[in-house]
Amino acid sequence: MAERSLLSVSATTLEFGGVSALLDVDFEVESGELLAVIGPNGAGKTSLFNCLNGVYTPRHGSILFEGIELVGKRPARIANLGIARTFQNLALFANLDVIDNLMLGRHHLMKTGLAAGAIWVGRAKREEIANRLICKDIAEFLDLDQFGSTPVGLLPYGIQKRIELGRAMAMEPTLLLLDEPVAGMNLEERNTMTALIQQVRAERDMAILLVEHDVDFVMAIADRVLVLNFGRVIATGTPDVVTVHPEVVAAYLGAG
């Protein structure tokens, strides 16, 4: 019997006012794989991510994660199952430092309640100290520990994108969803993020599904590429196969 895929998306359709944002989308992500999703603006990439983490509910179809149906589940429940997401637009707390922002990713893993946490004694104190050590390890892994207690709002954009990645890693996911991880970066920042994503995948035992407009970045980093256009899958395969696919060329270059 074949081993079950980590994520299996089948016949997933999402509509807004009768207009299909996604139309019978099918694909799978294997454990340890890096699958990139590309496509022109409005192709349905963000809508797909919103279905995967429970922000949107598809009209029909199935999304199985480790054999568990995700359709109809709330985002918090999906996060608890092992899916974490970064966002295209940064959603950090600008007045908090790196560790405090990373700690937000540990919230669903912590057992003590609000009252015990406020008193900060006994189990609550031990739990926070343990989780801060985990966040410190992530900060060192991403070369963020050098920024100490600096509010993240004062840090450069590229560093903030790394903090966003770190907060998702702090959730201890099995599947990491990265929404445009190198968007708006200069060349140095882009190269640093590319190396970090490859390192996360190699050393942290996470599969990665990413959306990105930077096709050169995608082709250099992905195992496979899925191409969306007008909400439907027009190609799936290795980077070298997808780049010469006629429908992909037409979608990006407007060729007939």
CORSULHU-V980897 format. One record per pair of residues at least 24 apart in sequence whose C-alpha atoms are under 6 Angstrom apart, sorted by the first residue. I is the first residue (numbers start at 1). J is the second residue. D is the distance in whole Angstrom. If there is no record, write none. Layout:
BEGIN
I_J_D ; I_J_D
END
This chain:
BEGIN
5_30_5 ; 6_30_5 ; 6_31_5 ; 6_65_6 ; 6_66_5 ; 7_64_6 ; 7_65_5 ; 8_63_6 ; 8_64_5 ; 9_62_6 ; 9_63_5 ; 10_61_6 ; 10_62_5 ; 11_61_5 ; 12_60_6 ; 12_61_4 ; 13_58_6 ; 13_59_6 ; 13_60_6 ; 14_58_5 ; 14_59_5 ; 21_231_5 ; 22_231_4 ; 22_232_6 ; 23_231_5 ; 23_232_5 ; 25_232_6 ; 31_207_5 ; 32_206_6 ; 32_207_4 ; 33_207_5 ; 34_207_6 ; 34_208_5 ; 34_209_6 ; 34_222_5 ; 34_223_5 ; 35_209_5 ; 35_222_6 ; 35_224_5 ; 35_225_6 ; 36_209_6 ; 36_210_5 ; 36_211_6 ; 36_222_6 ; 36_225_5 ; 37_211_5 ; 37_225_6 ; 37_226_5 ; 37_227_6 ; 38_212_6 ; 38_227_5 ; 39_227_5 ; 39_228_5 ; 39_229_6 ; 43_228_6 ; 43_229_4 ; 43_230_5 ; 43_231_5 ; 44_231_5 ; 82_173_4 ; 82_174_5 ; 83_173_5 ; 83_175_5 ; 83_176_6 ; 84_168_5 ; 84_173_6 ; 84_176_5 ; 85_168_6 ; 85_176_6 ; 85_177_4 ; 85_178_6 ; 86_178_5 ; 86_179_6 ; 87_179_5 ; 88_179_5 ; 88_180_6 ; 94_152_5 ; 94_153_4 ; 95_151_5 ; 96_151_5 ; 97_149_5 ; 97_150_5 ; 97_151_4 ; 97_152_5 ; 102_135_6 ; 102_167_4 ; 105_167_5 ; 105_170_5 ; 105_171_5 ; 106_170_6 ; 106_171_5 ; 158_189_6 ; 174_206_5 ; 175_206_6 ; 175_207_5 ; 175_208_6 ; 176_208_5 ; 177_209_5 ; 177_210_6 ; 178_210_4 ; 179_210_6 ; 179_211_5 ; 180_211_5 ; 180_212_4
END
